[in-house]
Each structure stands twice: as structure tokens, then as C-alpha cells.
Amino acid sequence: MGTDTLRTDAADDTAGLRREQRGWYFYDWACSVYSTSVVTVFLGPYLTAVAERAADADGYVHPLGVPVRAGSFFAYSVSLSVILAVVVMPVVGGVADRTGRKKPLLAAAAYTGAAATTGMFFLDGDRYLLGGALLVVANAAQSVGMMLYNSYLPQIAPPEERDAVSSRGWAFGYAAGSTVLVANLVLYSAHGSFGLTETAAVRVCLASAGLWWGAFTLVPLRRLRDRHARVERASAAGLRQWTATVRDMRRHPLTLAFLLAYLIYNDGIQTVITQASVYGSQELGLGQSTLIMAVLLVQVLAVAGALAMGRLARTYGAQRTILGSLVAWTLTLAAGYFLPAKAPVFFFVLAAGIGLVLGGSQALSRSLFSHLVPPGKEAEYFSAYELSDRGMSWLGPLLFGMTYQLTGSYRSAIISLVAFFAIGFVLLARVPVRRAIGEAGNPVPGKI
């Protein structure tokens, strides 16, 4: 009788985890549309055009009196969003770990970001400062939300399942991005048939991403559950909390070494994602419809790529698979530097290469890091991890923007990002991940 009861309890626990996993996937489904439609496709070229309308005769805008090339304003805004995220995430991560109440914090972050994104409907004329402010708020909110979302992974998936669960989450996100991009393409291409101007169609596409984000966030909020915290006390203030997190990380130097490698190479990945549409429109002279179709191709292939690289990780290990993807990223950037202008076919080929490695490199990085987090520290450690995730990195966009500001060439800006992949490869290859997992106090999977 006792054995039957234990089996029933185990079955109930497994069913509960499966239900949580399915709900967890839907947050990627909800917020990835923001990353795809807003950050990757529409907002970069559109905000750049808005800034150019506000620029002086020399092509500069002057936010707070600082001269900035109109073409660099979007990249600088992405960087600024991380400054806000750096202040907020340690506080939220500390509160989440100490109270165990992640869901209310996830809801607050998600709906702040969704509201800011929906507000982009009002970005028109020369209101570049409004666009920059909404971008900063939405990006920072997404960063906080993704930190909380990622911190659920060690709690809802045992070690041997995390690569697969993480990859499925990314696949859900790319599937959502593809679905909405098809609708965006129809609306943008036939805007006249809907009684909209071209700029109005862009604003509708931007705002609809916020509505999508808010609506589908209801699913994970219903299915995920909070766990009891190990420590029941209020969080420290932001600077003290961040200091405490870094101090704790120093007790796990191999975890810190992996995080450093990830912060560097993922900075390059995220900058390619956020600046690709600006590069395509400004340097290669490609139209908005071409850019939408290229990003749609990335989304479709990223679903297959994330799942395929998850299978490769089961054979070769996550670390080796990620290293292979960094080589592919370097070759992709080199090819992008030499792309001829007004040649959409070559741009589509480049987009296909990005799609095949994009989802897998990010999904496997997330699952590998989850093995390196000490139990009970998930949200705090993922707050540091999230500093370079989903377009929230600051050094890559800053380098991209400064290179363009100094040279006036987007080709020079895009090739400068090779450094992130080269340095990240070297640092990641030096991390003994099996020993790092053991020192973090976690069981070591058979293949890692």
C-alpha cells in the first residue's frame, strides 16, 4: 500500500512538472514576438527614420544636449536599457529567491513591458525621444521578465531533461515570432487595402506585439507555481544585493568563468539580432518587406535549428555544440561584411545561416548555465545571466554605434562584432563544465 502511494505521488509530481513546463513554454511564446517584430524588424529602421527627421543639418540629434548621430540613436538606446536593467534585476532576483514569489514579479515585468510596447503606437513624426524612452522601459522589463522566466528552469526540469526543455522553450518563441511576422508582412505589404499609411502600419505592428505579449502571459501565470523560499526575509537594496550576488559567485569561480564567456559571445549574438535590420535597410538598401521575409526565414529555421542542436547536444555535449555554433556565427559575420547592396537573395542566404544556429546556441547556453547555479540561488544568478540575453547586452550595441559614429560605415560596425565570438570561444573552451557542475552542488549529467 505504501509503495502504491509513493508511485501515485511520483506520478502526480511528474504530471505537475509537465503542466508547468507547458505553461513555461508559453512565456517564450508571449514575449518573443516583442524581440522579433519590435527589436529585430520594425523598431530599428523606424526609430532611426524618426530620429533622422528630428536631426540637424549635420545628421545629429541632441538628447539631453548630447550630439548623437541619428543612425546610432537606436543602438545607444538598447545600451541604455541595460543600465536600467542592471539596477533593477539584482533587486528583483533577490526578492524572488528570498520570498519565493516569482509569479507576481513576472507579471509586473511582463505587463510593464507589454504596456510600453503597446505605447509605441504613438511613436510618430519626430518623437525620437518618446521612442527611445519606450524602448528603454520595454527592454529593461523584458530583461527582468526573462530573468525570472529562466530561473524556473532548474525547478521544473530535472538535469537530464533541461537541454530538451530549454530547446522546446526557444522553439515555442520562434514559432510565435514566425506566426506574427506572417501577419505583419500581410499588413505592411497591403497597408493601403486596410486604409493605413506605411508608417501607421508599422505602428500597428509595434503595438500588436505588446498586446500579444500581455495576452499570452496569462498562460504561464496560471500554470507556474511558486516554491517556498529557503530564506524568509526582505531583499537587500539594489547595490547591496548585487554585491552579495557577485560575492557569492566568487565562491564558484568556474560558474563565473562560464558566465563571462556567455556574456561576451551572447553580446555579439544579441547585437547581430538587434542591428541586422538597420544594416539591411541602411547599408544594403533593402526594403521593409524584404527584411520581414528574411527575419521570418530566420524564425522558421531557428525552430528546426534549436531542436536539431538539442539532439546534437545529447550526442556531443552542450559545450561542444555551443563552440561549433560560435564558429558558424563568426563565418556568418564575415560573409555579411561582403554582402552586395540591393541583393536580397544573398541576404536570405545569410538569414538562413543565422536561423540554423541562433536558437540552439541560446537554448543550450541557458540549459548549461542552469547546471552551474547553486540550489536556491536561481533568480539571483539568472539576473546576472540575463544581463546579456535577448538583446539586453550593452557593449555590443555600444561598439556598433560608436564604430558607425566614427566611420560612418555599417560594414565596419558589423565586422567589429567578430571579436565577441572569438573571445567567447576561447573563454568557453577553457571552462571544465563537469567539474563546475559538481562544485556548484548539482548532479552531473551523463553527457554535458
N, C-alpha and C positions, 0 to 999 in steps of 0.2 A: 504493500500500500504506500509506504514511504517512497519507494523507488518510483512508483507511478506518479506520485505528487511532484517529485523532483523533475520528472520528464515533462509533466504538464507545465510546470513553472518555466522550464527551459524553453519549451515551445512558445509559451506566451512571451517570454523575453525576446526570442528571435523574431516573432511576429511584430512585436512592438518596435524593434530596431528597423525592420523592413519598412514599416509605416513611416517612421521618422526619416529614413533615407529617401523615400519617395517625396516626402514633403520638403526635405532639404534640397533635392534637385530643383525644385520649383523656385527657389530664390535665385538661382542662376538663370532660370527661365525668365524671371521677372526683371532683374536688373541688367542683364547682358544686352538688352535692347538699347539701354542708355549708352553702354560702351560702343555698340556697333553703329546705331543710327546717329547718335549725337556726336560722340567724341571722334569716331573713326571716319564718318561720312560727311555729315552736314555742317557741324558747327565750325570746324577749322576753316574751310573756304568761306563760309558765310560770315563768320565773325571777322575774318581778315578783310572781306569786302566792306563790311560795316566800318571797320577801323580805317580803311583806305578812303572812304567817303568823308571821314572826320579829320583826315590828315592834312598837314600844311603843304605848302608848295614843294617842300623837300621830301615828302613822303613820311613824315613823322607825326605821331600823336604824342600828347603830353599828359599822361595820367599823373595826377599829383605833382605836375610840373616837371616830370622826368621825361626827357626825349627818348622815344622808343619807335623804331621802325614799325610801320603798320603791319608788315609781314611777320614780325616777331612777337606781336602782342598776344596771339593765341598761345604760343609756346611758353611765354612768360607767365600767362595766367594759369596754365597747367602746373608750372613750377610753384607758383604762389599757393595753389590749393594744398600742396603738401605741407607748407609751413603751418597752415591751419590744422591739417590732419595730425601733424607731429604733436601739436599742443593737446588736441582732443583725444586721440587714440589711447595714450597711456592711461588717462583718467578713466575712460570708458572700459578699457581692458581690466584695470584694477577693480573697478566696481563689479564687473561681470564675474571675475574669479572669486571675489570675496563675498558676494551676496548670492551667487548662483542664478541671478535673474537676468539671463541674456535676452530673453524674448522681448521684454518691454524696451530694452535698449536697441535691439534690432529694429523694432517697429518705429522708434523715434528716428533712427538714422535713415531708414528706408523712406519714410514719409517726408522727412526734410528734403532728401534728395529728389524725390518724386515731385514735390511742390516746386522746388527751384527749376527743375527741368520743364514742368508744365508752364512755368512763368516765362520761358523762352519764347512763347508765342508773341510776347510783347517786344521782342528784340527787332527793331526796325529802324529805318533811317540811318542816323549816325550815332546811335546809342551804344557805342562800343563799351563804355564803362558798365552799363547795365549787363551786357553780355558777359563781360569779364567777371563781374560780381556773381552772377548766377552760375557761371562755370566753376568758380572757386567753391561756392557753397555746395553745389551738386557733387563735384569731385570729392570734396572732403567728406561729405555724407556717405557717398558710395564707399570710400575707403574705410570708414568706421563700420558700415554695414557688412562689408566683405570680411573685415577682421573678425567680427562676431560670427558670421556665417562659417568661415573657415575653422574657427575654434570648436565648432560642433563635430568636426570630422573624427577626432580621436574618441569621441564619446558615442558615436552612432555606428562605427565600423571597427571590428577587430583588426589587428595588424595585418593579417594575411588578405584582408579584403580592401584595404584602403586605396591601393593603386586603382582597382576597378571602380570603386565607388567615386573616387575623385574624378576619374576619367569620364564616368557617366554624367557627373555634375557639369563638367565642361561641355560635354556633348549636348546636354539639355540647353545650355546657354547659347551655343552656336546654332542649334536648331531654332530657337526663338528668334535669334538675330536674323536668320535666313527668312523666316516667315514674315517678319515685319518689314524687312528690306524689300521683299516682293511687293508688298502693299505700298511702300514708299516709292518704289520705281513706277508703279502704275499711276499713283497720284501725281508725282513730279512730272512724268513724261506727258501725261494728259491733263495737266492742271487747267488748261483752258476749258476742257469739257466739264470740269467741276466748278467753273465760274471763279477760278482762283488765278491770281498772278503768280509768276515764278517764285517771288520772294514769299508770298503768302503760303504757297505750297510747302516751301522749306520750313516756315514757322509752324505749320500744322504737323509736319513730320517730327520736328523737335518736341512739340508739346505732347504729341501722342505717345512718345517714348516715356514721358513722365506718367501719363495716365496708365499705361501698360504696367510700369514698374509698381505703381500703387495698387492696382487691382490684383495682380498675381502674387503680391507679397502676402495676401490673406492666407494662401495655402500653407506656406511654411509656418506662419504664426499659429495656425490651427493644429499642425501635426508635430512640430518640435516641442520638446518639454524641457523645462529647467531641472537641473540637478541640485541637490543640496551642496552648499559650499563647504569647503573644509575649514574656512575661517570666516566667522560671522562678525565682521566689523566694517566700519566705513572705509572707503578708499582714501588713500593719501591724496594730497593735492598733486596737480599735474607734474611739476618738476620733480617733486619727491618720489612720485610713483615711477616716473621714467628712470630716475636714478636707481631706485630699488630694482627695477626690471633689469637694467644694464648690469648692476652689481650681481644679481642672481645669474645672469648669463655668463659672467666671467667665471663662475664655478663650473660651467660647461663649455670649455673653450672650443671643443670640436663642433658643438651646435652653433656657436658663434662664428666659427670658420665657414660652415656651410651657409649661414645666413649672409655673411659678407659676400661670398661668391654669388649667391642668388640675387642680392641687392644690385650687384654690378651687371650681371648678364640680363636680368629681367628689366633693368633700367633701359637697356638697349632695345629689348623686345617691345616694351611699352611705348618708347619714343617712336619706333617704326610704326606702331599701330596708330598713335595719335597724329603723326605728321605725314603719313602716307598720302592722305587726300590732298593736303596742302602741296606736297611735292608733285602729285599728279596734275593738279589744276594749275599751279603757278609755274612750275618748271617744264612740265611735259605738255602743257596746253590741252589737257583732256577735259571734256565736258562733264557736267554733273552726272548725267545718265551713265556715261562710261565708268565713272568712279563707283556709282552704286552697283553696277553689274560686276565690277571687279571685286568689291567687298562682299557681294553676295556669293561669288565664286569662292572666296576665302572662307566664308561661313560654312558652305556646304562641304568643302573638302576638310575643314577643321573638325567637323563631326567625325568623319571617317579617320582622319589623322589621329585624333585623340584616342579613339578606340583601338586603332592599329598599334599606336605606340604603347598603349596599356598592355597589349598582348606581347609586344617586344620586351617590355619590362619583365614580364613573367619568365622569359627565356634568358635574357641577358642582364637583368637587373635594372632598376630605375636610374642609378647613377650613370652607367654606361650609355643608356638610351638618351639621357639628357645631354651628355657630352657629344654624342653623334648629332643631336639636333642643333647644338651650338655651331658645329662645323657647317651645317646646312644654312644657318642664319648668316654666317659670315659670307658664304658664297652668294647668297641671295642679295645682300647689300652691295657686293662688288658688281653683280650683274645690274642692279638698279642704277648704279652710278653711270653706266654706259648706255642706258636705255635711250633710244632716239625720241625726240619730241614728235607729237602728233601721230604716234604709232600704237593704237590701243591693243593690237594683237600681242605685242611684246609685253605690254603692261599686264595683260591677262595671264600670260605665261608666268610672269613674276608673282602675280597674285596666287596662282596655283601652287607655286613652291612655298609661299608663306603659309597658305592654308594647311598644307600637309604636315608642317612641323609646329604650327602655332599652338594648337590645343594640347597636344601631347607634352610639349616642353613645359607648359604651365601646369597641367594637371599632375604630372609626375613630380614636379618640384614641390607642389603643395603636399602630396601624399608622403614624399620622402621627408619633408620637414616635420610632418606630424609625428613621425617615429622619433624625432630628436627632441621633442618637447617633454620636459619632466611632467609627470602626472600632477594635475591640479593647477598648472600654470598655463593652460591652453590659450586663454584670451590675452593674457599679458604677452606671451611670446608671439602670438599671431598679430598683435598690434605692431610689433617690430617688423614682422614678415610683410604685413600689409603696406608698409611704407613704400614698397616698390612694386605693388601689384596693381593690375587693371588701370594702367595709365596714370597712377598717382606718383610715379617717380619724378624727381625734380632735376637731377643732374643731367640726364639725357636731354629733356626739353630745353634746359638752360644752355647746354652746349650747342644744341641745334640752333636755338635762337641767336646765341652770340656769334656762332660761325656765320650765319646768314647776315647778321648785323655788320660784321666786319668785312665780309667778302661780297655780299650781295648775290651769292650763288647758293641755290638749294642743293646742287650736286655736291658741293663741298660740305654742306651741312649733313647730307645723308651719309656720305662716306666716313665722316668723323665718328659715326656710331660703331664702326668696326672695333674700335678699342674696347668697348664694353664686352663684346663677345670673346675677344681674345683673352682679356684679363680674367673674365669669368670662367673660361675654360680651364685656365691654368690653376686658378684657386680651387675650383670644384674637384679637379683631378687629384689634388693633394689631400682631400678630406677622406680619412678612413671611416666610412659610414657605419660599418658593422660595430666597430669599437665605439663610435659616437652614440649609437643607439643604446648599447649596453651601459655606457657611462651616464646616460640620461635616465636610466632606471626602467627601460622598456624592454619587452621581449624582442629578440632579433628574428625577423622572418627568415625562412629558408633561402629566399632569393631577394637580394636588395642591391 
